[in-house]
Amino acid sequence: MKLSRFHFLSLRYPYLLTLIIFIFALLVNLYFQKSILEIGTINNNLRVFLPLVVLAAGQSVVILTGGIDISVGSIVSIVSALLATRVGLEGTANQTLLWFGIALLVGIFAGCINGFFISYLRLQPIITTYATSFLFSGFALFILPQPGGGIPAEVAEVYRTGNPLGLHWAFYVIPALVLLWVLLRQTRFGRYLFAVGGKAQAAYETAVPVNQVIFSTYVISGFMAALSGICIILLTGSGNPQIGDPMTLQAITAVVIGGTVMSGGVGGVAGPIMGAITLGIIKNIISFANIDTWWQTFVNAIIIVTALAAPGIVLLFRRNRS
């Protein structure tokens, strides 16, 4: 009975476990870093967390329909390399804004490539995006063979310290993402996302444009990955053609922590956002506790394996009890 109730709560409130993990991580971080709740520390943390938050939000939309996008980290790298070489340290603010727009278009184009192969040619998402991740990584290295270049210091400074009302831009971006998701859920497209993730064939039989919905999720993911790349170069001030490589696993982990089921149909965007922040807090704990950094990758892997195995484990216990 208890397992049945837990299963019900996990479906009814997919963010419940996320909130528990977040609070626990925050308390542990508070033990090592007493100033974590001060506004200055929160600003500093959120400006570092924001790129992953944006990336996880885009990834969650894809996973919600039962897909996955392994190429998002490579898109981040392309944007970093593109802006570092085309804007440069001596670029003007207008040039920077122009190339920011072009970078977003590049992300959309990359998403279109993934979406076309997956939705219309019916290729497997994990294989397709794994292959395109090498393609995009190659382009990033072609544009910028090694770390260097960057954007004007005054532009990067706006991201780092330009905070209206004493709050970092993340305080406005994150609520905006959540609000957009809430509004999107009320639309027909939002209902289609859950329908396709729940059972694509049944959705197709009820006149849901499954191919178009799946295609659009990869376009959204590409756009969000490009936006994440812009946040990264604003944060670091310099370009790196491989900076997005570790972010793919981190984004997927954040989505899993956030209660979005890998098979699709359950979840949303708010949970993965909280999951991305939780991962950032865990990284802080590892840093302040002087623990080897490989533990972060280990924790990420354990979270994903546990999330994938949990439904089967619960079902096994229920069968044994009955």
Secondary structure, DSSP 8 states (H G I E B T S, - for coil): -HHHHHHHHHHH-TTHHHHHHHHHHHHHHHHH-TTTTSHHHHHHHHHHHHHHHHHHHHHHHHHHTT---TTHHHHHHHHHHHHHHHT-TT--HHHHHHHHHHHHHHHHHHHHHHHIIIIIS---HHHHHHHHHHHHHHHHHHH-SSSB----HHHHHHHHH--GGG--THHHHHHHHHHHHHHHHTSHHHHHHHHHHH-HHHHHHTT--HHHHHHHHHHHHHHHHHHHHHHHHHHHSSB-TTTTTTHHHHHHHHHHHTT--TTSSS--SHHHHHHHHHHHHHHHHHHHTT--THHHHHHHHHHHHHHHHHHHHHHHHHHHH-
